[in-house]
């Protein structure tokens, strides 16, 4: 599984667990729904990576 597919799966699972829509998550995250859809659909090449 690629990283982008894993990220998309995690986003969808979290939305389901928390009973929120993609639109609601986009609003809570302060990004557009189209950007979030691009990430979920694997169309975004600009994922942000954070170091912990």
C-alpha positions in Angstrom: 0.0 0.0 0.0 1.3 3.4 -0.9 1.6 6.2 1.6 -1.1 8.2 -0.2 -3.5 5.3 -0.2 -2.8 4.7 3.5 -3.5 8.4 4.3 -6.7 8.3 2.3 -7.9 5.2 4.1 -7.0 6.7 7.5 -8.9 9.9 6.7 -12.0 7.9 5.6 -11.9 5.6 8.6 -11.6 8.6 11.0 -14.5 10.3 9.4 -16.6 7.2 9.8 -15.6 6.6 13.4 -16.4 10.2 14.3 -19.5 10.3 12.2 -18.4 13.4 10.2 -18.5 14.1 6.5 -15.5 15.0 4.3 -17.0 18.5 4.1 -17.1 18.8 7.9 -13.5 17.5 8.2 -12.4 20.1 5.6 -14.1 22.9 7.5 -12.6 21.7 10.8 -9.1 21.5 9.1 -9.4 24.9 7.4 -8.8 23.4 4.0 -11.1 23.3 1.0 -13.2 20.2 0.4 -11.7 20.0 -3.1 -8.2 19.8 -1.6 -9.3 17.0 0.8 -11.0 15.2 -2.0 -7.8 15.4 -4.0 -5.9 13.9 -1.1 -8.4 11.1 -0.7 -8.5 10.4 -4.5 -4.7 10.3 -4.7 -4.6 13.3 -7.0 -2.7 15.5 -4.6 1.1 15.5 -5.0 1.6 18.1 -2.2 1.0 16.2 1.0 2.4 17.9 4.1 4.8 15.8 6.1 5.4 16.5 9.8 8.3 15.3 11.9 7.7 14.2 15.4 
